[in-house]
Amino acid sequence: MKNTSKTSQKSTFPQPIVRAFPDGCTVIRVPMPAVHSTTVLVLVNTGSRYEDLAQAGISHMLEHMVFKGTKTYPTSMALSSTLDAVGAQYNAFTSKEYTGYYVKTESARMSLAIDVLSQMLTAPLLKADDLEREKGVIIEEMNMYKDTPSRHIGDVFEGVLYKGSSLEGDVIGTKKTVRGISASDLSSYMERWYGASNLIVVVAGDDRVVDSASLEDELHQIFSVRKGAPASELKAMRTEDFNASSLSSKVFLLKEKKTDQAHFMMGVRGVSHTDPRHIPLNMLSVLFGDTMSSRLFNEVREKRGLCYYVNSLMDTYHDTGVFGAGAGVDPTRAVEAVEVVRDELFYLLDRVGSRKVTEDELDRAKQWYHGVKVLSLEDSKSQANYYGMKYLLEGQVKTVEEVFAEIDAVTVQDMIDALASILKRDQLTCAMIGSFDAKTQLGLEKIVHAE
């Protein structure tokens, strides 16, 4: 198959080269001049939202288990010591919609990175005794998250916001489902979801080794040994199952826990990865709460001293998303904090008056985005992740220049219109972790549900 790439003589950014093979496997190369590292990243187009509820957490469990040994590297120590011996950086991650595995090494060790990753994803041992030990590890990971309210509040909030859909559950599963997963369950899951048609293999870094078309065929041959379930079957499972009208709205949930801070998130359901509104909403999120000069930081922390951290929320999925804010606050001032955040959220819709979004705010948000994006793409790992995720989530690879052009085209009206289409007072959801008396709880509910 002919290679396709988007190139520009004026470009100062690495340009991706994408090749989609007939069996569905996609290989992306990102040659980077004057870089001496390479990152090999494999993305699997599956996550917790596609699991059988009785096996909730199996995607995350499998991510752990492939590190426990393979045919070539029979133990976790053999595998990790091989990579540690060359100073490699390696890890994996699981989300509700995708799973990823990567190894970053000096470019001379790229073949080793490919070998280890391919062994993990095509020939893991998945031994029952390793699995039983790892269940204890994952349950302790679960305990750690729940003992960290600033981390756990995100899971609690999404559980409320998306209640009744495949996005409701935690990626890690529950203690009951984790304990019930067997080695054969893992093998079956891998056979179904880890086939060639469901993989994206990305190699980014040193152009002396990455800028070779033969590398594409090599990677395809190595990672496509498993056929997997038919692509049409997997695609059907990823079609939109999110029915907003069937979900609860206007909800306040308090999760009781003795803490010195009250952690909360507040927002509404948003838009998908591919919805054009996600671009102006992204810019609105920046000026709302992504920086130390943002509206939220100034109003909630600087003017009132209500918190240490406060930030906006902007995330997308295949069929929905979220827009809102979160903070960790003094429990005795929780009512005030939630009220201020709620008001700041709706002030974004003002079209006249002192609280309306200005051209100057938007311009600063655009310049911030440019700067942060450039700084975030300076190494091979970030380049691999950027282009791989673009392709996985949006079905195409947009260059940095193309994304900048989309951002620069956003207007203040675009942002207000996009937010107005999703921000409704009767659909505002809030979740909080803390412990309060009945009067405070009532006060919080009244603020969230005020018409």
LINZI-V730905 format. One line per field, one symbol per residue. ss: DSSP state (2 for helix, 1 for strand, 0 for the rest). A space follows every 10 residues. Layout:
ss=???
//
This chain:
ss=0001100000 0000011111 0000011111 1100001111 1111000222 0022200222 2222222201 0000022222 2222000011 1111000011 1111112222 2222222222 2201000222 2222222222 2222220022 2222222222 2000000000 0000222222 0022222222 2220022211 1111112222 0002222222 2220000000 2222222000 0002220000 0111110000 1111111110 0000002222 2222222222 0000222222 2200001111 1111110000 1111111111 2222222222 2222222000 0000000022 2222222222 2222220002 2222222222 2222000002 2222222200 0222222222 0000222011 1111000222 2222222200 0
//
